[in-house]
Amino acid sequence: MPRVVTGRYKGAVLFAPKGDMTRPTTDKVKESLFSILQTRVTDSRFLDLFSGCGQIGIEAVSRGAECAVLVDKGSEQISVIKRNIDKIHAGDDIKVIRSGYDAALTKLGEAGEKFDIIYMDPPYKMAEAACNRACELVFQYDLLNEDGILLCEHASDLPFDTSKMCLDDVRSCSYGLTVITFFSRKNPSEVV
């Protein structure tokens, strides 16, 4: 079961959808991710695409993010996310959107929303295409704040070509079978 690693909800064990439709990020990857992001999370606006059980967005709020928007298209996933939010009593800090990632990005962009951190954990087989499309929409709608970053979790054993994406590929961090690639609007030497 996923759990909140640190912050105001530290130790909370979260519900996860049944079956293999979701793949919660491991504690090791989550701890490494937030160790890299530590100075960026406080007071940030956080967007979690392909949220699954909501653990990454919930972790961000637990660590001091101003707010998190959690997006998933599955009804079971949304139900689990809402149960987790109720369990930790997160209240108005977390907004949930039931939608595909591309429709959610379009809707948020049309509403003029901006984020400091956009995290996406798509099914690994579609990660490259989903990340490419997300980068296009983030660029089109100017969804990232000036120093904002987009992160995509993907598999180390599946091709992932970042050369044609609309955002700068800043760096990748590998954790066994999992890789997180960071993208930014800025010069890669100035980010993270």
N, C-alpha and C positions, 0 to 999 in steps of 0.2 A: 504494500500500500504506500502511495506517495505521502510525504509529510512535509510540513513547513520546517525548514532548517534553522532559521534564526529570525530575530525581530519580535514584534509584538504578538505574533501568532505562533511563536517557536514551539515545536513539538506537536502541533496539531496534526493528527493523522487524518488524511483526506480520503474521501470516497473516490473510487475509480470506476469507469464503466466496465461492465462485464464483457468477456470475450476478448478477441484480439483486434478489434476495430481501432483501438487507441494503444499507444505505446508510451506510457508516462516516462518522462526524462528521468534518468537515474539520479540518485542523490549525488554521486560523484560528479557527473556532468553539471548538475544544477549548482553545486557548491563552487566548482571551477568557474562557471559562467558568472555567478554573482561576485566572485572574488575579482574577476576582471572588471565588472561593471560597478564595483562598490561605490566609487565617488560619483557616479552618474545617476544612481537610482534615487537618492534622496531628493524629494520634491519634483520628481520627473512625472511626465505624462507617459504612461506605458500602454502599448497596444500588444495584445497576445492573440495571434492568429492561429487557427487550428488548435484551440485551447485544450481540447480533450477533457480533462477533469478540472482545468483552471489553475493547476499548481504553480505555473511560472508567474502568471499575473498576480496570484495570491501571495507568492513569495515576494514579489516586487513591492506590493503594498505593505506587507509585513516589515520590509526593510526600509520603509519610509517614502515610497512613491506617493505623489499627491493623489493619483488615481490610476486605475487600470481599466481598460476596455477589453473584455474577453469575447472572442468571436469563434463560433463553431457552427456548422450546419446541421449536425446530428441532434435529433430530439433527445436521445438518451444522454448524450454528452451535455447538452444544455441543462437537462434535469439534474445531472450529477454536479455540474458547476454551481447551480443554484443551491443544492443541498450543502455543498462545501462552504459557500458564502454564508448561508444561514448558520452552519455549525460554528464558524469562527466569529459570527456577529460583525461582519465587515461593513454592513450598512451601505452608505452612499459612496464609499470609496471605490466600489467596483460596479461597472456597468456591463451587462451581458447582452450580446447581440446574436440572435440565431440567423445565420446567413452564411453563404459561401464567402470565402475570403475576398474575392474580387468584387462582389457586390457590396460587401461591407466597406472596402477601401473606397469605392466609388461614392457610397452614401456619406461616409465620413469626410471625404474630400469635398463633396458638394456642400457640406455643412460648414466648411472652413476649419475643420479640426486639424490640429498639429500635435505631433508627438515627439518626445525626446528619444524614446526607445521603441522600436517595433521588433517584436520577436515572432518568428514563425517556425513551426515544427510540423510541416506537412508529411503525409505518408511518403516514405523515402523514395518510392518508385516515381513519384511525381514532383519531387523536390526541386529539380532544376527548372522545370517548366513553371511551377508555381512561384518560385523565387523570381524568375525572369518577369512573369506577369505582375507580381507584387511590386517589383522595382519600377516597372513601367508606370503603374498607377500611382505609386508614391511620388515619382518624378512629375507625372502629369498634374496631379492635384497638390503638389508641394506639401505633402503630409509630414515631412520631417522638419523639425526646428533646425536652425542654422547648424548647430553642432550635433544634431541627432544622428542615430545609427539604426540600421536595420540588421538583424541577425537571422540567419537561416540555419536550422539544424538539418543535417543530411547524413547519408551513409558514406563511409570512407571507401566502400567497395563499388559504388555506383558513380559513373561519370558526372561531373558537375563543372560545366564550363561557365566561368563568370565573365568572359571577355566581351560578350555582347549585351551585358546588363546595363541599365541606365544609371546605375550608381557605381561609385568607385569601390572595387574590391580592396578592402583595407588589410585584412589578414584572415587566416584560418587557424583554428585550434583543434587538434585531433585528440580524441579520447577513445582509443581502441577502434571500435566499429562506428563511432559517432564523430562527426566533424561539425563545428559551428563556424560559419563564415560570416564575417562582419563587413558591412557596406556603409558608405558614408557619402555625403554630398561634398565633403571637403577633400583636400589633398591628403592622401593616405598617411603621410608622415606627421600630420597634425592631429590624428584621431587615435583614441585608445592607447 
